[in-house]
Amino acid sequence: MADLVSVRAIAQGRVQGVLFRFFVAEKAKELGLTGYVRNLHTRNGVEVQAEGERERLNELITHLKLGPPEAKVQRVVTSWSKYSGLYRSFNIKY
């Protein structure tokens, strides 16, 4: 059985206005993950809440650290928790 978990990640740096949410959503969908991505009100952060197999979530986190070409990710802070099954797909929240 797969190791299903949930992760909340905050990417900080130049991550707004550079298609970061689209970048995250496309990668999460490609990996078969569920959850959402949204901008934080601080203007220098993006929140990702994702669920799925731990290995695939780790791959998503690796991509968060890189970001799209115009992004300058300074750091990614993660917080792991139990799988909830609350999400049916991966979406961009506005």
Buried (B, 14 or more C-beta within 10 A) or exposed (E): EEEBBBBBBBBBBBBBEBBBBEBBBBBBEEBEBBBBBBBBEEEEBBBBBBBBBBEBBEBBBEBBEEBBEEBEBEEBEBEEEEBEEEBEEBBBEE
